[in-house]
Amino acid sequence: MIDPPLDLDSVRTFVHIAELESFTRAAEAMGTSQAAVSLKLKRLEGRLGCRLFDRTPRYVQLSPRGASFLDQARALLELHDRTLASLSEQRRRLTIGISDHVAGPELPALIARMNSQDPQLVIEIRIGSSADLLQQFDRREIDSALIRLRSDRDDGNLIAEEQFGWFAAPGWQHRPDEPLPIATMAEPCGVRALACRLLDDAGVNWREIFVGGGVMAVAAAVMAGLGVAALSPRMVPFGSMEVSRRLGLPPLPRQPIMLHSRVKDGPSREALAALAAAFRGAARG
């Protein structure tokens, strides 16, 4: 009797769970329910005759058999996708704009995840301010925009909300008789505008000490001891200090990550969904 072949959809589900370390985020990336994800994994484990994950209410971890199967599963899916792509005359292209306040140190791993989702997809990433990227999206210069900007538009989906704080270098001290030195992004950064307005409303005497062309430049200025900046915790180097309470600074509200997209074809939608799910996980910490 010939054993039935592996179900590729179940194999892809397994890879999603392994890479995202979560049944919930795997379901979000695949645009399905957690129950459907669990059922597909159960079928795959039944076909292979072994458990692929060790699961508890608090974590999902590959079993030894699952860890050994992961590379083979990726290779199987890549061969399948390349075979289908070889029959197509034109490679698809997906152009995504990502706000500098959204793109963080995990971006290389997230791009790799998109590539593993669809190796034949040409991915173009543009980093910029949320306002500029939304304009490019409206001009149809990019297919999708992952931004940190909430507006009265109804064509965006909320991916996550992320806490911001006021950060300074370890050991940095503010001289009370001087204006608070602030490092910011250049205009038209929405986080910059929000931070400045909150400082003014709270009556904080401040001055701009550094203007960066990107979040990493602002974080570098903070760690160099120039002053304080409003940033997401995942954007600042290890060791930086949250100083809101110590300096009596106004609390920063949670900031949304919004996805605007006009992508229609299935494979590109799946790759974009995988990226969004990964960012959702990063924002949740």
C-alpha positions in Angstrom: 0.0 0.0 0.0 1.4 3.4 -1.0 1.3 6.0 1.8 -0.6 9.2 0.9 1.5 12.2 0.0 2.1 15.1 2.4 -0.5 17.9 2.3 1.4 21.0 1.3 -1.0 23.3 3.0 -0.5 21.5 6.3 3.3 21.7 5.8 3.0 25.4 5.2 0.9 25.8 8.3 3.6 23.9 10.3 6.3 26.3 9.0 4.2 29.3 9.9 3.7 28.1 13.5 7.4 27.3 13.8 8.6 30.7 12.5 6.0 32.8 14.4 6.1 30.6 17.5 2.3 31.0 17.9 -0.8 29.3 16.6 -2.6 32.6 16.8 -0.1 34.6 14.7 0.1 31.7 12.2 -3.7 31.9 11.8 -3.4 35.7 11.3 -0.7 35.3 8.7 -2.7 32.7 6.8 -6.0 34.6 7.0 -7.7 31.7 8.8 -8.9 30.6 12.3 -6.7 29.1 15.0 -9.0 26.1 15.0 -8.2 25.5 11.3 -4.5 25.8 12.0 -4.7 23.3 14.8 -6.6 20.9 12.6 -4.1 21.1 9.8 -1.2 20.5 12.2 -3.0 17.5 13.8 -3.4 16.0 10.3 0.3 16.5 9.5 1.4 15.0 12.8 -0.9 12.0 12.2 0.6 11.5 8.7 4.1 11.7 10.1 3.4 9.7 13.2 5.0 12.1 15.6 4.4 15.3 17.6 6.0 18.3 15.9 5.5 20.8 18.8 5.6 20.7 22.6 2.7 22.9 23.6 1.7 24.5 26.9 -0.7 27.4 27.6 2.3 29.7 27.7 4.5 28.7 24.8 4.9 26.8 21.6 8.2 25.0 21.0 9.4 22.6 18.3 9.8 19.1 19.5 13.1 17.3 18.5 11.3 15.6 15.6 9.7 18.9 14.6 13.1 20.7 14.6 14.6 18.1 12.3 11.6 18.3 10.0 11.6 22.1 9.7 14.5 22.5 7.1 13.0 19.7 5.0 9.6 21.3 5.1 11.0 24.6 4.0 12.9 22.9 1.2 9.8 21.1 0.1 7.7 24.3 0.0 10.5 26.2 -1.8 10.8 23.5 -4.5 7.0 23.6 -5.0 6.9 27.4 -5.3 9.8 27.5 -7.7 8.2 24.8 -9.8 5.0 26.8 -10.1 6.9 30.1 -10.7 8.9 28.5 -13.6 5.6 28.2 -15.5 5.0 31.9 -15.2 6.4 34.3 -17.7 6.7 37.2 -15.4 7.7 37.4 -11.7 5.4 39.3 -9.4 6.6 42.4 -7.6 5.3 43.7 -4.3 6.3 47.3 -3.2 5.8 48.0 0.4 6.3 51.3 2.2 7.2 50.9 5.9 7.3 53.9 8.3 10.7 54.5 9.9 8.9 54.3 13.3 7.6 50.9 12.4 10.6 49.3 10.8 12.8 48.1 13.6 15.8 45.9 14.2 13.7 42.8 13.4 13.1 43.9 9.8 15.8 41.7 8.2 14.2 38.6 9.7 10.8 39.7 8.6 11.9 40.2 5.0 13.5 36.7 5.2 10.2 35.4 6.4 8.4 37.0 3.4 10.9 35.5 1.0 10.4 32.1 2.5 6.7 32.5 2.1 7.1 33.2 -1.6 10.8 32.9 -2.9 9.7 34.0 -6.4 8.2 37.3 -5.2 10.3 40.4 -5.9 10.0 42.5 -2.7 10.7 46.2 -2.8 10.8 48.0 0.6 10.7 51.8 1.0 11.3 53.4 4.3 10.0 56.9 5.0 7.6 59.0 7.1 4.0 57.8 7.5 2.6 60.9 5.8 4.9 60.6 2.8 4.2 56.8 2.4 0.5 57.3 2.6 0.7 59.9 -0.2 2.7 57.4 -2.3 0.1 54.8 -1.6 -2.7 57.2 -2.8 -0.6 57.9 -6.0 -0.3 54.1 -6.5 3.4 54.3 -6.4 3.5 51.5 -3.7 1.1 48.6 -3.3 1.0 48.7 0.5 1.9 51.0 3.4 2.6 49.9 6.9 2.5 53.2 8.8 2.1 54.7 12.3 -0.7 57.2 11.5 -4.3 57.0 12.5 -6.7 59.2 10.4 -10.4 59.4 9.6 -9.8 57.1 6.6 -11.6 53.7 6.5 -9.2 51.9 4.1 -6.6 50.9 6.7 -6.5 47.9 9.0 -5.1 48.2 12.6 -2.2 45.7 13.0 -1.3 46.6 16.6 -0.9 49.3 19.1 2.5 49.9 20.6 3.6 51.7 23.7 6.0 54.6 23.4 8.2 56.2 26.1 10.8 58.9 26.8 14.3 57.4 26.6 17.7 58.5 27.6 21.2 57.0 27.9 22.1 55.2 31.1 23.4 57.6 33.6 22.3 60.7 31.7 21.2 63.6 33.9 19.1 66.6 33.1 20.2 70.0 34.5 17.0 71.4 36.0 18.1 75.0 35.2 18.3 74.2 31.4 15.6 73.4 28.8 15.1 69.6 28.3 17.2 68.6 25.3 15.1 66.6 22.8 16.2 64.4 19.9 13.6 64.1 17.2 12.9 62.9 13.7 12.7 65.6 10.9 9.3 66.9 9.9 6.7 65.7 8.9 7.1 62.9 11.5 3.8 62.3 13.4 5.6 61.1 16.5 7.7 64.3 16.6 4.5 66.4 16.3 2.8 64.5 19.1 5.8 64.6 21.4 6.3 68.3 21.0 2.6 69.1 21.5 2.5 67.0 24.7 5.6 68.7 26.1 4.1 72.1 25.3 0.7 71.2 26.9 2.5 70.0 30.0 4.5 73.2 30.3 7.8 71.5 29.9 10.6 73.9 28.9 12.4 72.1 26.1 14.7 72.6 23.1 15.6 70.6 20.1 19.2 69.3 20.3 19.3 66.8 17.4 17.2 66.1 14.3 17.7 62.7 12.7 16.8 61.4 9.2 15.8 58.1 10.7 14.8 56.5 14.0 18.2 54.7 14.3 19.9 58.1 14.1 17.7 59.5 16.8 18.4 56.4 19.0 22.1 56.9 18.4 21.9 60.5 19.6 20.1 59.3 22.7 22.8 56.7 23.5 25.5 59.4 22.8 24.0 61.3 25.7 22.6 64.3 23.8 19.2 64.2 25.3 15.8 62.5 25.5 13.6 61.1 22.7 10.1 59.7 22.3 10.6 56.2 21.0 9.2 52.7 21.0 11.1 50.4 23.4 12.0 48.0 20.5 13.7 50.9 18.7 16.3 51.8 21.4 19.6 50.0 22.1 19.8 47.7 25.1 20.6 49.6 28.2 18.7 52.8 27.5 16.5 54.1 30.3 12.9 55.1 30.3 12.9 58.5 32.1 9.2 59.7 32.0 8.6 59.4 35.7 12.0 60.6 36.8 11.8 63.8 34.7 8.0 64.3 35.2 7.4 64.1 31.4 3.8 63.6 30.0 2.9 60.0 29.2 2.8 59.1 25.5 -0.3 57.3 24.2 -0.1 54.0 22.5 0.6 54.4 18.8 -1.2 52.4 16.1 0.4 50.4 13.3 -1.9 50.6 10.3 -1.8 48.6 7.1 -3.1 50.1 3.9 -3.1 47.7 0.9 -4.6 47.2 -2.5 -2.9 43.8 -3.1 -5.3 41.4 -4.8 -3.4 38.3 -5.9 -3.3 35.4 -3.4 0.4 34.7 -3.0 1.2 38.4 -2.5 -1.6 38.8 0.0 -0.2 35.8 1.9 3.3 37.2 2.0 1.9 40.6 3.2 -0.2 38.9 5.8 2.9 37.0 7.1 4.7 40.3 7.4 1.8 42.0 9.2 1.5 39.1 11.6 5.3 39.2 12.3 5.1 43.0 13.0 2.1 42.3 15.3 4.1 39.9 17.3 7.1 42.3 17.5 4.8 45.1 18.7 3.4 42.9 21.4 6.9 42.2 22.6 
